Amino acid sequence: MSTPHGAGGLSSEAPQAAANRHLQASAHRHLWLHFTRMSSYAEGDMPVIVRGSGQYVYDNRGKRYLDGLSGLFVSQIGHGRAEVAEAGARQATELAYFPLWSYAHPRAIELAERLGALAPGHLNRAFFTTSGSEAVESAWKLAKQYFKTIGQPGRYKVISRDIAYHGTSMGALAITGLPGIKEPFEPMTPGGVRVPNTNFYRAPEFVASDLEAFGRWAADEIERAIEREGPESVAAVFLEPVQNSGGCFPPPPGYFARVREICDRHGVLLVSDEVICAFGRLGYYFGSQRYGYQPDIITFAKGVTSGYSPLGGMMVSDALMEPFGSGREDISGFESPRRAGHTQGRGPSGTATFLHGVTFAGHPVSAAVALANLDVFEKEDLLGNVRANEGAFRATLEKLGDLPIVGDVRGDGYFYGIELVKDKGTRETFSDEESERLLRGFLSPALYEAGLICRADDRGDPVIQLAPPLTCTQEHFDEMEQILRAVLTEAWSQL
């Protein structure tokens, strides 16, 4: 029971207030937030999230927020899952750490086997990392060394899409298609080549009325880029199933089938970057399964552990593994999916070493957490939940289309973007100065204050992104829509 001021002591709120002041002072003095304009907190408090439960998180003042972005496209199963945390704790008491450099441990073996069973086609090999950027970096390094090993050392270039995000390490950053986050770190690692993305809302006029024609054009731009660069110099094409940056661009019908044909024709590897799109975000374990295409490599991270411990990696085809040794596994019936030109000038099979590694990759605790996370997926049929409810999620967000500021609602599964416009009729976007005032000056703090964690992003045209936990249902969709409606209405009135 609290004691009022003047009646024998301080109120019960005083210790908590003092603790919050100390947290803020320490954060301002010592903590450097990622991708954050630190000056924006010069005169105000940093948000401090202290706990999570289900679809919600709570700050240090006790306020509740709907986690409409799953942390950062991570918390697939939601927060506070004791069984997943306990799996990590048990593993830590048994074997807290051992590297995968020349050794193995049971949890990494079990997870690799399980992922091999879930991944499409001949993607039977798991190479673990600790993050998505490291996974993308590893995939590019593997592609380059693979081609050198089979006698095609000229292949080093990578094709990716305009304003696509593929990570922040120097190799991954060269694949990323966002000029603004690359410029401070130039010169880039050589080899990154850009092609158009699949934002149909901003399609060129000559294909703006035909989604399939737009998809053919966008895919054919990849072939034109390969031919311009010289096929003998191109190692891989990196594509997300649904492009994240710019606001959730799904693939047009037939797009990936055509890209696969192009890659096959020119002997180029197709890398499906599924750091966001894997593990249920689109209603399947891997986004490539949703759209029916077969990659040579899949990169993953985030949802593989639902954030309960860091883990990333890549699933690699048997053909790419072959020059590095197939071990003692039974490969009877193995069909090599090597592409055109990959067999010319090959050296001896099975003797190369992939000269790459990460200290904490496949960490025993993270692998145990990933296995427990996948158990939750199966026990609660989270993939089925997404597929059963994605239509309702879309329909609920599309209600916002009656607002003058909402130009487009797009996405698939539990992964949506809402593009904001100045004029719905002409699709006119906001100027840089207007976008600064709209997103950073109003929308981001207003949505947070209203109790919704999402992303207001202007790396392309201004968008709000939503990617809630896979456990969400209609009540959570309605809550998101109501908060967005109120805040976007207020935003429009301030323009």
GICORZI-V950487 format. One record per pair of residues at least 6 apart in sequence whose C-alpha atoms are under 7 Angstrom apart, sorted by the first residue. I is the first residue (numbers start at 1). J is the second residue. D is the distance in whole Angstrom. If there is no record, write none. Layout:
# GICORZI-V950487
i = <I I>
j = <J J>
d = <D D>
This chain:
# GICORZI-V950487
i = <2 2 3 3 3 3 4 4 5 20 24 24 48 48 49 49 49 49 50 50 50 51 51 52 52 52 53 53 54 54 54 55 55 55 55 55 55 56 56 56 56 57 57 57 57 58 58 64 65 65 65 66 66 66 67 67 67 68 68 68 68 68 68 69 69 69 69 69 70 70 70 70 73 73 73 74 74 74 74 75 75 75 75 76 76 76 76 77 77 77 77 78 78 84 84 84 85 87 87 87 88 88 88 88 91 91 91 92 95 96 96 97 97 99 99 100 107 107 107 108 108 108 111 111 112 112 116 116 116 118 119 120 120 121 122 122 123 123 123 123 124 124 124 124 125 125 125 125 126 126 126 126 127 127 127 128 128 128 128 128 129 129 129 129 129 129 129 130 130 130 130 130 131 131 131 131 132 132 132 132 132 133 133 133 133 133 135 135 135 135 135 136 136 136 137 137 139 143 143 144 144 144 146 147 147 149 149 150 150 150 150 150 151 151 151 151 154 154 155 155 155 155 156 156 156 156 157 157 157 157 157 157 158 158 158 158 158 158 158 158 158 159 159 159 159 159 159 160 160 160 160 160 160 160 161 161 161 161 161 162 162 162 162 162 163 163 163 163 163 164 164 164 164 164 164 165 165 165 165 166 166 166 166 167 167 170 171 173 174 174 174 175 177 195 195 196 197 198 198 198 198 199 200 207 207 208 211 212 212 215 215 215 215 216 219 219 219 223 226 231 234 235 235 236 236 236 236 237 237 237 238 238 238 238 239 239 239 240 240 240 241 241 241 241 241 241 242 242 242 242 242 243 243 246 246 246 247 247 247 247 247 248 248 248 248 248 249 249 250 250 256 257 263 263 264 264 265 266 267 267 267 267 269 270 270 270 271 271 271 271 272 272 272 272 273 273 273 274 274 274 274 275 275 275 275 276 277 277 278 278 278 278 278 279 279 279 279 280 281 281 281 282 282 282 282 283 283 283 283 283 284 284 288 296 296 297 297 297 297 298 298 298 299 299 299 300 300 300 301 301 301 302 304 305 305 305 305 306 308 309 309 310 311 311 319 319 319 322 322 323 323 323 323 324 324 324 324 324 325 325 325 326 382 382 386 386 386 387 389 390 390 393 396 396 396 397 398 400 400 404 405 405 405 405 406 406 406 406 407 407 407 407 407 408 408 409 409 409 410 410 410 411 414 414 415 415 416 416 416 417 417 417 417 418 418 418 419 419 419 420 420 421 421 421 421 422 422 422 429 435 439 443 444 446 447 447 450 452 454 454 455 455 455 456 456 456 457 457>
j = <11 12 9 10 11 12 10 11 11 60 45 46 59 60 57 58 59 60 58 59 60 57 58 58 79 80 79 80 78 79 80 66 67 78 79 469 472 64 65 66 67 64 65 66 67 64 65 451 451 452 453 451 452 453 452 453 468 452 453 454 466 467 468 453 454 466 467 468 76 467 468 469 276 302 467 302 303 306 307 303 306 307 469 303 306 469 470 306 469 470 471 469 471 369 372 373 308 368 369 372 365 366 368 369 364 365 368 365 364 364 365 363 364 359 360 362 364 367 368 362 364 367 367 371 125 126 123 124 125 285 286 289 294 294 317 318 315 316 317 318 315 316 317 318 315 316 317 318 313 314 315 316 313 314 315 312 313 314 361 362 135 311 312 313 358 361 362 310 311 312 360 361 301 310 311 312 167 275 300 301 312 166 167 168 169 172 299 300 312 313 314 166 172 299 171 172 314 235 236 155 156 235 320 153 155 346 347 342 343 345 346 347 344 345 346 347 232 233 232 233 234 235 191 233 234 235 191 192 233 234 235 236 175 191 192 193 234 235 236 237 238 192 193 194 236 237 238 175 193 194 195 237 238 239 177 194 195 196 197 177 194 195 196 197 177 178 245 246 460 176 177 178 243 244 245 176 177 178 245 172 173 175 176 173 176 189 189 182 188 189 192 192 194 221 222 218 218 218 249 250 251 249 208 213 214 214 252 252 253 252 253 254 255 255 255 258 259 262 234 266 268 268 269 268 269 270 271 269 270 271 270 271 272 273 271 272 273 272 273 274 251 272 274 277 287 288 248 249 250 251 277 249 250 459 460 461 417 418 419 463 465 410 411 415 416 417 410 411 411 412 293 293 269 270 339 340 340 340 339 340 341 342 296 295 296 297 295 296 297 298 295 297 298 299 298 299 300 287 298 299 300 299 300 301 302 302 286 287 285 286 287 300 303 285 286 303 304 383 413 414 415 412 413 414 415 383 384 386 387 413 290 383 294 316 317 314 315 316 317 314 315 316 313 314 315 312 313 314 311 312 313 312 370 311 369 370 373 373 369 366 369 366 362 366 336 337 338 349 350 349 350 351 352 350 351 352 353 354 349 350 351 350 470 471 413 414 470 413 473 413 414 477 477 478 481 481 409 406 485 424 420 421 422 492 418 419 420 421 419 420 421 424 427 418 419 417 418 419 416 417 418 417 467 468 466 467 465 466 467 463 464 465 466 463 464 465 462 463 464 462 463 427 428 429 430 428 429 430 461 462 456 456 456 487 453 487 483 480 465 466 464 465 466 463 464 465 463 464>
d = <5 5 6 6 5 7 6 5 6 7 6 7 5 6 7 6 4 6 6 5 6 6 5 6 5 6 5 5 5 5 6 6 6 5 7 6 7 7 5 5 5 6 5 7 6 5 6 7 4 5 6 6 5 6 6 5 6 6 5 5 5 6 4 6 5 5 4 5 7 6 5 5 6 7 6 5 5 5 6 6 4 6 6 6 5 5 5 6 6 6 6 5 7 6 5 6 7 6 6 7 5 7 6 5 7 6 7 6 7 6 6 6 6 6 7 7 6 6 6 6 7 6 6 6 7 5 6 4 6 7 7 7 7 7 5 6 6 5 4 6 7 6 6 6 5 5 7 7 7 6 5 6 5 5 6 6 4 6 5 5 6 6 5 5 6 4 6 6 4 5 6 5 6 7 6 5 7 6 6 5 6 7 4 6 6 6 6 7 6 5 6 7 6 6 6 5 7 6 7 7 5 7 7 6 6 7 6 7 7 6 4 6 7 5 5 7 6 5 6 4 5 5 6 6 6 5 4 6 6 5 5 7 7 6 5 6 6 6 5 6 7 6 5 6 6 5 6 6 6 5 6 6 5 6 6 5 5 5 5 5 6 6 5 6 4 4 6 7 7 6 5 6 6 7 5 5 6 7 6 6 7 6 5 6 7 7 6 7 6 6 5 5 7 6 6 6 7 7 6 7 6 5 7 6 5 7 6 6 6 5 7 7 5 6 6 6 6 6 7 6 7 5 6 5 4 6 7 6 5 6 6 5 6 6 6 5 6 6 5 6 7 7 7 7 6 6 6 5 5 6 7 5 7 6 5 6 5 7 7 6 6 6 5 7 6 5 7 6 6 7 6 6 6 7 5 6 6 6 5 5 6 6 6 5 5 7 6 6 5 6 6 6 5 6 6 5 7 7 6 5 5 6 4 5 6 7 7 5 5 4 5 7 7 4 6 6 6 5 6 6 6 6 4 6 7 5 7 5 5 6 6 6 7 6 6 7 6 5 6 5 5 7 6 4 7 5 5 6 6 4 6 7 6 7 6 4 6 7 7 5 7 6 7 6 5 6 6 7 6 5 4 7 6 5 6 5 6 7 7 4 6 7 6 7 6 7 6 7 7 5 6 6 6 7 7 6 6 7 7 6 5 5 6 6 7 6 5 6 6 5 5 6 7 6 5 6 5 7 6 5 7 6 5 6 6 5 6 5 6 6 6 4 6 5 5 6 6 4 7 6 6 6 6 5 6 5 5 6 7 7 6 7 6 7 7 7 7 7 6 6 5 5 7 6 4 7 5 6>
